[in-house]
Amino acid sequence: MAVERLDSQLKEETIAHFRLAQDSYADKRWHDPLLINTLSESIYQNLSSDSRVLEVGGGSGYILRTIAEATKAKCVINCELSADVYNSQVDSKIQLVKGTALGLPFTDKCFDFVLSVDLLHHLVGKSMRNSRRNQLAALAEMSRVASDNGLILIYETCYGSELSNFLVFYASLCASKLGIDVSWLYLQKQAIVCFLTRNQIVDMVNNQGILQCLGVFHRKNALKKPLARFMSTMLRANPGTAIVISRKAR
Ligand SMILES: C[S@@+](CC[C@H](N)C(=O)[O-])C[C@H]1O[C@@H](n2cnc3c(N)ncnc32)[C@H](O)[C@@H]1O
């Protein structure tokens, strides 16, 4: 598959967004039981201290630190577009490599475990179609660098319908062009987002041909405030979090 290139202006906007938002990705976010339990029940038994682990778009490295502690893996690498923003990783064991998900700077088949956490919806292009091509290209890259029998885990915030994905993508594009935050829609300027439904992630995995889907885990978001719950149900079609695990066939 031809690898799409990130539009350079969108790329600068993404980096600028994470420069502003980096505190939101602080440690506490990573006590998500869905991810912690899935890692310990489905991933850790396949890894050892010799395993090579890659997170694409790993921010400050919180998840990689959790994985390194649990598995004793010595090689844990974070490939980040915004490497200048996250140049201080939470653990000195984590190697930070500057690069893009759309063209990972690694040779084929060199990682036993590759994961991305809330990355795909940031791989936007100027249209939904281009964004979807970027997301597919990123998954193809993750698959390329995974070893035979290697595991791939995708964790994403998901919306319930493609209509919601469409509305939120174009709303975020407009908000970004106008330089405004729309907090009731969870939109921030410079953060153009193109979410997927859980089934779209599973289809993307199955369409790679070389990946075998091993499991799908899902949780609906629990929003306490009635207005937030109403807006979420109407516009984002009951958003939730999905984890899709696959294995690269030999
Ligand atoms: C929502 S944050 C998640 C960070 C981390 N995974 C976490 O959950 O705390 C998305 C991350 O993806 C990175 N990112 C965005 N586009 C990228 C790209 N094309 N290649 C690699 N990383 C990218 C951003 O810099 C940001 O750190």
The ligand as an SDF file (V2000), in Angstrom:
LIG
                    3D

 27 29  0  0  0  0  0  0  0  0999 V2000
   -3.7490   11.3830   22.4520 C   0  0  0  0  0  0  0  0  0  0  0  0
   -1.9980   11.3710   22.5290 S   0  0  0  0  0  0  0  0  0  0  0  0
   -1.7220    9.8480   23.3370 C   0  0  0  0  0  0  0  0  0  0  0  0
   -0.3570    9.7550   23.9680 C   0  0  0  0  0  0  0  0  0  0  0  0
   -0.1420    8.4320   24.7040 C   0  0  0  0  0  0  0  0  0  0  0  0
   -0.3350    7.3090   23.8080 N   0  0  0  0  0  0  0  0  0  0  0  0
   -1.1040    8.3680   25.8700 C   0  0  0  0  0  0  0  0  0  0  0  0
   -2.1360    7.7040   25.7280 O   0  0  0  0  0  0  0  0  0  0  0  0
   -0.8400    8.9700   26.9070 O   0  0  0  0  0  0  0  0  0  0  0  0
   -1.5730   11.0140   20.8380 C   0  0  0  0  0  0  0  0  0  0  0  0
   -0.0800   11.0250   20.5800 C   0  0  0  0  0  0  0  0  0  0  0  0
    0.1600   10.6820   19.2360 O   0  0  0  0  0  0  0  0  0  0  0  0
    1.2230   11.4710   18.7420 C   0  0  0  0  0  0  0  0  0  0  0  0
    1.1060   11.5300   17.2820 N   0  0  0  0  0  0  0  0  0  0  0  0
    0.1950   12.2230   16.5500 C   0  0  0  0  0  0  0  0  0  0  0  0
    0.4010   12.0250   15.2430 N   0  0  0  0  0  0  0  0  0  0  0  0
    1.4510   11.1580   15.1370 C   0  0  0  0  0  0  0  0  0  0  0  0
    2.1410   10.5560   14.0430 C   0  0  0  0  0  0  0  0  0  0  0  0
    1.7970   10.8020   12.7790 N   0  0  0  0  0  0  0  0  0  0  0  0
    3.1710    9.7090   14.3170 N   0  0  0  0  0  0  0  0  0  0  0  0
    3.5470    9.4420   15.5950 C   0  0  0  0  0  0  0  0  0  0  0  0
    2.9470   10.0030   16.6690 N   0  0  0  0  0  0  0  0  0  0  0  0
    1.9040   10.8470   16.4450 C   0  0  0  0  0  0  0  0  0  0  0  0
    1.0500   12.8020   19.4200 C   0  0  0  0  0  0  0  0  0  0  0  0
    2.2460   13.5360   19.4320 O   0  0  0  0  0  0  0  0  0  0  0  0
    0.5780   12.3850   20.7960 C   0  0  0  0  0  0  0  0  0  0  0  0
    1.6300   12.2410   21.6930 O   0  0  0  0  0  0  0  0  0  0  0  0
  1  2  1  0
  2  3  1  0
  2 10  1  0
  3  4  1  0
  4  5  1  0
  5  6  1  0
  5  7  1  0
  7  8  2  0
  7  9  1  0
 10 11  1  0
 11 12  1  0
 11 26  1  0
 12 13  1  0
 13 14  1  0
 13 24  1  0
 14 15  1  0
 14 23  1  0
 15 16  2  0
 16 17  1  0
 17 18  1  0
 17 23  2  0
 18 19  1  0
 18 20  2  0
 20 21  1  0
 21 22  2  0
 22 23  1  0
 24 25  1  0
 24 26  1  0
 26 27  1  0
M  CHG  2   2   1   9  -1
M  END
$$$$
